[in-house]
Structure formats: C-alpha cells, structure tokens
Amino acid sequence: MPKRTYQPKKRHAKRQHGFRKRMASAGGRNILKRRRTKRRQRLAI
C-alpha cells in the first residue's frame, strides 16, 4: 500500500499559499480580491 502523499508542513503551506505569495502576482491579487468580495474570514493561510 502506498504512503499518504500529504505530509503537512506549516512553513511550506505559508510559503506557497500565504498572503505575501498571493500579493506577489497579479493572479494572486485577483484571488485576494475575490475572497474580499465574498467577505471571507481568512484571505490567505
């Protein structure tokens, strides 16, 4: 049986999906904008 592929790490998650990573690209800023319009409690990790 193969091992589970998701081995969570907080630092890796923040670096890949964190606020600063989102702000770094135009697409990421669009994501934040959409999440703001939806009034999401958490914009990014």
Buried (B, 14 or more C-beta within 10 A) or exposed (E): EEEEEEEEEEEEEBEEEBBEBBEEEEEBEEBBEEBEEEEEEEBBE
